[in-house]
Amino acid sequence: MSLDKTLKIRLGSSRTRNVLTRGERIARLQEEDRFAPGRSPLGLPKVRVQKALSGKKKKKTAEEGAAAAAAAPAKGKK
């Protein structure tokens, strides 16, 4: 059986995978105390994969921008 090209791990790949291997699922379940030692690895419960947040940055409010601008010159002086 061949491995789907989307599941292959490439160097520099920044995309998150939406499928975990059985070992990765067991490790996550053990962290959450949902997998007991000695249990069968077949029929594992679903494990949510966290997606990395990217893209839009939080906009600064006018007060935060003014405070940052006032603090910037003070840091540069010695």
N, C-alpha and C positions, 0 to 999 in steps of 0.2 A: 504494500500500500504506500502510495507516495504522500509526501507532506505538502499541504497547500502552500503556495508562495507567500500568502499573507501571514503565515505562522512562523516563517523562518526569521530568525534573529539576525539582523544585519548590523554591522558596526556603524555607529552614528545614526541609527534609526531613532527618531524622536517620537514616533507615533506610539500610542499605548495599544497594547494588544487587548482584545476583548475576550480572549480565550486563555485560560490558565491550564498548565499541565497538572496532572494529578498530584504530583509532589508539591507544587505551588499551592494548590487548593488545600491540601492537608496541612501545610505550614500555616496558612491563613486561619484555618479552622482551629488549629492548636493555639494560636495567639488569642483567639476569641473564646477559648475554652469550650468549643463545640465539637471537638473530636477527642474521644477517649483512646488511650493506648490499647492496642489489642483489638480494636474495632476493624471490621472489614473495610478496605479502601473502595469497595464497590458501592454504588448508590449514594454517593456523597451529596450533601445538600448544596444548594447554589451558593456561590460566593460572589459578592458584588465587586466589580473592578472599578477603582477610583480613576476617573479621567483627570488628566492634568489640566489645570486652568491656564488659559493663555488668551492673549488678545487685548481686550480693552483694559485700560488702567483706570483707576479711580480718579475722578477729577478733584482737584483741590478747591476748597471754598475760598472766598475772598479773604477771610480771616487767617486761614492757614498760609496762604500765599504771602500776605503782608508780614506775618511772623517769620516765615522762612527768609524773606528778603532782608528783614532787619537783622536777623542772626548771621547771615552770610558775611557781611563786612566785618563783624566783630571777630569771627573766627580767623580771618586772614591777618589781622594785626598781631604783632608780638611785643 
